[in-house]
Amino acid sequence: MGAPIDTAGFRNAMARFPGAVTLVTARTAQGARRGITATAVCSVTAEPPSVLVCLNARTGTCAAVAETGLFAVNLLAHAAADVALAFAGQGGLSGEAKFARGLWQADAEGLPLLQDAVVALSCRVTAALEAGSHQVFIGRIDGLHLGEGQALVYAQSAFRGLAPLP
Ligand SMILES: Cc1cc2nc3c(=O)[nH]c(=O)nc-3n(C[C@H](O)[C@H](O)[C@H](O)COP(=O)(O)O)c2cc1C
């Protein structure tokens, strides 16, 4: 028999799934930048090249993606745990203030791309689904920006790097 599935149990189980740490970024129709730390990001299909992101519906980032139909996924390098914490709201940071961390540029659609990202994807929403507290967006990848370095990983409630097996 499994343990009862309350929120704590769910979180405890999900903590065992290592996740690549990304910043999902967007802009409002007025051009204000929005972004959150997100591990709920997944490859969907190569034809057409697509990924999905799961965003808390209460976040400004989710509202901006819903408004513009655009988002970017920035895969963080292993040395960027401080940026991940900032975009998770540490220190009360929100909205534009988060972008004081890291070096940013805009893609052709005005989406914020992190210069030091291991890879950054510029995406256009092709499908959206409400799932409880979260909104799932599937996006077709319109732009690929390949960087360098190893990804930052979040597992067992801690930021980690990738190491080869001994
Ligand atoms: C490691 C980690 C992974 C996270 N993954 C997600 C995620 O996939 N989706 C999500 O909506 N929030 C995720 N969060 C929470 C958001 O980053 C957090 O709620 C964010 O600060 C909300 O931004 P806001 O306060 O500006 O609205 C994650 C946080 C951390 C620390």
The ligand as a Tripos MOL2 file, in Angstrom:
@<TRIPOS>MOLECULE
LIG
   31    33     1     0     0
SMALL
NO_CHARGES

@<TRIPOS>ATOM
      1 C1         13.6050   24.5050   -8.1820 C.3       1 LIG1
      2 C2         12.2810   25.1950   -8.4160 C.ar      1 LIG1
      3 C3         11.4540   24.7540   -9.4370 C.ar      1 LIG1
      4 C4         10.2230   25.3770   -9.6860 C.ar      1 LIG1
      5 N1          9.4470   24.9400  -10.7180 N.ar      1 LIG1
      6 C5          8.2940   25.5840  -11.0030 C.ar      1 LIG1
      7 C6          7.5270   25.1970  -12.1390 C.ar      1 LIG1
      8 O1          7.8770   24.2960  -12.8930 O.2       1 LIG1
      9 N2          6.3700   25.8960  -12.3830 N.ar      1 LIG1
     10 C7          5.9540   26.9240  -11.5800 C.ar      1 LIG1
     11 O2          4.8990   27.5090  -11.8520 O.2       1 LIG1
     12 N3          6.6690   27.3140  -10.4970 N.ar      1 LIG1
     13 C8          7.8280   26.6730  -10.2060 C.ar      1 LIG1
     14 N4          8.5770   27.0820   -9.1340 N.ar      1 LIG1
     15 C9          8.0770   28.1750   -8.2960 C.3       1 LIG1
     16 C10         8.2600   29.5550   -8.9320 C.3       1 LIG1
     17 O3          9.6070   29.7730   -9.3360 O.3       1 LIG1
     18 C11         7.8630   30.6600   -7.9300 C.3       1 LIG1
     19 O4          6.5500   30.4500   -7.5260 O.3       1 LIG1
     20 C12         8.0150   32.0320   -8.5430 C.3       1 LIG1
     21 O5          8.6960   32.8560   -7.6530 O.3       1 LIG1
     22 C13         6.7440   32.7590   -8.8040 C.3       1 LIG1
     23 O6          7.0710   34.0570   -9.3170 O.3       1 LIG1
     24 P1          6.3290   35.3880   -8.8100 P.3       1 LIG1
     25 O7          6.5060   35.3940   -7.3110 O.co2     1 LIG1
     26 O8          7.0620   36.5120   -9.4920 O.co2     1 LIG1
     27 O9          4.9200   35.2780   -9.2590 O.co2     1 LIG1
     28 C14         9.8020   26.4730   -8.8730 C.ar      1 LIG1
     29 C15        10.6540   26.9340   -7.8420 C.ar      1 LIG1
     30 C16        11.8790   26.3030   -7.6230 C.ar      1 LIG1
     31 C17        12.7860   26.8210   -6.5250 C.3       1 LIG1
@<TRIPOS>BOND
     1     1     2 1
     2     2     3 ar
     3     2    30 ar
     4     3     4 ar
     5     4     5 ar
     6     4    28 ar
     7     5     6 ar
     8     6     7 ar
     9     6    13 1
    10     7     8 2
    11     7     9 ar
    12     9    10 ar
    13    10    11 2
    14    10    12 ar
    15    12    13 ar
    16    13    14 ar
    17    14    15 1
    18    14    28 ar
    19    15    16 1
    20    16    17 1
    21    16    18 1
    22    18    19 1
    23    18    20 1
    24    20    21 1
    25    20    22 1
    26    22    23 1
    27    23    24 1
    28    24    25 2
    29    24    26 1
    30    24    27 1
    31    28    29 ar
    32    29    30 ar
    33    30    31 1
@<TRIPOS>SUBSTRUCTURE
     1 LIG1         1 GROUP 0 **** ****
